[in-house]
Amino acid sequence: MRCHLDPPILLIHQDDVPPYKKTGPVVRNSYFWALKSIADTARFDQPWEFDQSVWVALCRMLTSFALSGYLGDRETLLEFPPDAQIPDELRPMSTWAAEPMDDESSLALD
């Protein structure tokens, strides 16, 4: 999931958060509600915001869903811009993007 850090807020790109589907798989819908429950802001067509106070819980949640085997890395890893410093609390479930985010993606996160 593409993300951006605006201390003390972690923003996850709105196109990368899991969608809720009324008749969708239980694991994916549970993942949606779990993430939404600890997000400070989770609005449609806007980045989801997570305050630093929930980063440890977020990392544990991402780890748990990743280990379940139902969700792939693209859905459970936080992908930071290549030049970003990844906070220690998020490091176990984070990686750097292979290339810088394009202008459109960067604008959507700001």
N, C-alpha and C positions, 0 to 999 in steps of 0.2 A: 504494500500500500504506500503510495507516494505520500510523503509527509514533509513538513516544514516546521522549524522551531522558531517561535517568536516568544522568547522567555517571558514569563514562565508557562507559556501555552504551547502545546503540541497541536498542530493542525494536520488533519488527514484529508487528503484530496477527496472531494465529494464524489468523484467517479469511482473511487476505489473502496469506499465503505460498502459493506455487504448490503444488498437490497433486501427488503422484506417482501415476501410473496405469500399471499394468503394461503395458497395451496402448495407452497414450496416445501423443500425438505426441512425436517425438524431441526437438524443440526445447524443449517444455515440460518434459519429464523431465530434459533436460540442465540447464535453468535451475534446477529443483528441486535437483539434485545439486550444482550449482555454488554455489548459495546455502548449502546445508547444509554444504558442505565448509569454508566459512570462518566459519560461525556458531559461537559459543562454546557455545550451547545451542539445540537445535532439537528440542523434544519435541512430541508430539501434544497438542493442546488447551492449549498454552501459547505465549506470545509467543516468537518466535525472538530470541535475544540476539546482538548483534555488538559486540565490544569496539572501542574507539577505534583500536586498532592495525591493524584491517582495514578501516577506513572508506574509505581511498583505493582499495583493491582492490574493495570493494563498489561504490563509485561507478563505477569503470571497468567492472565486470561489468554493472551496470545499463545503462550507456551502450551497451555492446556488444550486449546483447540487445535494447535499444530500437531501435538502428540496424538490426538484422537485419530488422525489418519483420514478424516473426512474432508479436510480443507488443505489446499496447496500452499506452498510458500508465498505465492503472489498475494494470497488472501490473509496471511498471518504475519508476514515480515514487514516491518516498517522500513521504507526505502527513503533514505535521506539524500539530499543533493551531494555530489562528490566532494565539495569543499566544506561540508557541514561537520561540526563536532557533535558526535552522538553522546547524549548524557549517559552516565553510568547506569542509571536505573533502567534504561531502555536498551542498553547494549546487547543483552542476550537474544533479543528478537529483532535486531536491526541490521541493516546493511546499507551500503552506499549505492546510489544509482550508477550504472555504467557510464552514462553520459549526463551532462547538465540538462535540467528540465528545460523544455522549450518555452518560449515567451507566453504562450497560451496557458500552459500548466502553472507557470509561476504567477501569472495574474490571478488565476483562480484561487490560489492559496493566500494571496495577500488580502 
